[in-house]
Amino acid sequence: MLIIRLQRVGKRGQAYFRVVVLEHTKKTKGEFLELLGSYDPHKKALQAQKERIEYWISKGAQISPTVNNLLVNYKYWDKSKMASWKPKSKSKTKEAGGIKPAPAKKLTSESGEILNAEARSETPATESQSEAPSAEAVTANI
């Protein structure tokens, strides 16, 4: 399938575009069948051969949404615009602050039963904390 699209040329930071027709499987910077025009985004100038574009479309070539929208903006034809790109949807976590809360871990006993809130407070971790020497006992030893 043939497609009419933009081909980027020019130096870094000084982009210029050619309007070309090429096979859709070819690389954009590769060989093209015909040069149909050019677009200078710095001067906002589009030069295109309307007759040749219509010829390729009549032969079955598709037109990229960006080229179509440029042709509509510069009054080369009266067709409607196409959606050329869609912004990425933001996930709900990014809107809420960016960090997902960690899922709560379920504590289980040795037999595999889920412990309730009362049993959780009696876990060995809290017992070891209560057996630690107090600050008064440490200072008394000095």
C-alpha positions as CSV (number, residue, x, y, z in Angstrom):
1,M,0.0,0.0,0.0
2,L,1.3,3.4,-0.9
3,I,1.2,6.3,1.5
4,I,1.7,10.1,1.2
5,R,3.6,11.3,4.2
6,L,6.2,13.7,5.5
7,Q,9.9,12.9,5.3
8,R,12.2,14.8,7.7
9,V,15.3,16.4,6.3
10,G,17.6,19.2,7.5
11,K,20.0,19.5,10.4
12,R,19.3,18.9,14.1
13,G,17.2,21.8,15.3
14,Q,16.4,22.9,11.8
15,A,13.8,20.5,10.6
16,Y,12.3,20.7,7.1
17,F,10.0,18.2,5.6
18,R,9.3,16.7,2.1
19,V,5.9,15.5,1.1
20,V,6.6,12.2,-0.5
21,V,4.8,9.1,-1.7
22,L,6.3,5.7,-0.8
23,E,5.4,2.2,0.2
24,H,4.1,2.0,3.7
25,T,6.6,-0.7,4.7
26,K,9.6,1.4,3.7
27,K,11.5,3.5,6.2
28,T,10.5,7.2,6.2
29,K,14.0,8.3,5.4
30,G,14.4,5.7,2.7
31,E,13.7,5.9,-1.0
32,F,10.4,7.4,-2.3
33,L,8.5,7.1,-5.5
34,E,7.9,10.8,-6.0
35,L,8.5,14.1,-4.3
36,L,5.2,15.9,-4.1
37,G,6.1,19.1,-2.1
38,S,7.8,20.5,0.9
39,Y,7.0,22.0,4.3
40,D,9.0,24.6,6.2
41,P,7.7,24.7,9.8
42,H,10.0,27.7,10.6
43,K,8.4,29.9,7.9
44,K,5.1,28.0,8.1
45,A,5.2,27.5,4.4
46,L,3.8,24.6,2.5
47,Q,4.4,23.9,-1.2
48,A,2.6,21.0,-2.6
49,Q,1.5,19.7,-6.1
50,K,-2.2,19.3,-5.6
51,E,-2.7,17.6,-8.9
52,R,0.0,14.9,-8.2
53,I,-1.4,14.3,-4.7
54,E,-4.9,13.7,-6.2
55,Y,-3.4,11.5,-8.9
56,W,-1.7,9.2,-6.3
57,I,-4.9,9.1,-4.1
58,S,-6.9,8.1,-7.2
59,K,-4.4,5.2,-7.7
60,G,-5.1,4.0,-4.2
61,A,-2.5,5.8,-2.1
62,Q,-3.5,6.7,1.5
63,I,-2.6,10.1,2.9
64,S,-1.2,10.5,6.4
65,P,-3.3,12.5,8.9
66,T,-0.5,15.1,9.3
67,V,-0.3,15.7,5.6
68,N,-4.0,15.8,5.3
69,N,-4.3,18.4,8.1
70,L,-1.5,20.5,6.5
71,L,-3.4,20.5,3.2
72,V,-6.6,21.5,5.0
73,N,-4.9,24.3,7.0
74,Y,-3.2,25.8,3.9
75,K,-6.5,25.6,1.9
76,Y,-5.3,23.1,-0.7
77,W,-8.6,21.3,-0.3
78,D,-11.8,21.4,1.6
79,K,-11.8,17.9,3.2
80,S,-12.2,17.5,6.9
81,K,-9.3,17.2,9.3
82,M,-8.2,13.8,10.7
83,A,-7.0,12.9,14.2
84,S,-3.3,12.8,13.7
85,W,-2.3,11.8,17.3
86,K,-3.8,11.2,20.6
87,P,-2.2,12.2,23.9
88,K,-1.4,9.3,26.3
89,S,-4.0,8.8,28.9
90,K,-3.0,9.6,32.4
91,S,-3.5,6.9,34.9
92,K,-5.4,7.6,38.1
93,T,-2.4,7.1,40.3
94,K,-0.5,9.9,38.6
95,E,-3.4,12.3,39.1
96,A,-3.7,11.3,42.8
97,G,-0.1,12.0,43.7
98,G,1.9,9.5,41.8
99,I,2.5,6.8,44.4
100,K,0.3,3.8,44.8
101,P,-0.2,2.7,48.4
102,A,1.3,-0.7,49.2
103,P,-1.3,-3.5,49.7
104,A,-1.8,-4.5,53.3
105,K,-0.2,-7.7,54.3
106,K,-2.3,-10.3,55.9
107,L,-0.7,-11.8,59.0
108,T,-1.2,-15.6,59.4
109,S,-0.6,-17.9,62.2
110,E,1.5,-21.0,62.0
111,S,-1.6,-23.0,61.2
112,G,-2.4,-20.7,58.2
113,E,-5.3,-18.8,59.8
114,I,-5.6,-15.1,59.2
115,L,-5.0,-13.2,62.5
116,N,-7.4,-10.5,63.6
117,A,-6.4,-7.1,64.9
118,E,-6.1,-8.3,68.6
119,A,-3.8,-11.2,67.6
120,R,-1.6,-8.9,65.5
121,S,-0.8,-6.8,68.5
122,E,0.5,-9.9,70.4
123,T,3.0,-10.9,67.7
124,P,6.6,-11.6,68.8
125,A,7.8,-8.4,67.2
126,T,6.0,-6.3,69.8
127,E,7.2,-8.6,72.6
128,S,10.8,-8.1,71.6
129,Q,10.4,-4.4,71.6
130,S,9.0,-4.4,75.2
131,E,11.9,-6.5,76.4
132,A,14.5,-4.0,75.2
133,P,16.2,-2.1,78.1
134,S,14.7,1.3,78.9
135,A,16.7,4.5,78.6
136,E,16.9,4.7,82.5
137,A,18.5,1.3,82.7
138,V,21.1,2.1,80.1
139,T,22.1,5.3,81.9
140,A,22.2,3.6,85.3
141,N,24.8,1.2,84.0
142,I,27.1,4.0,83.0
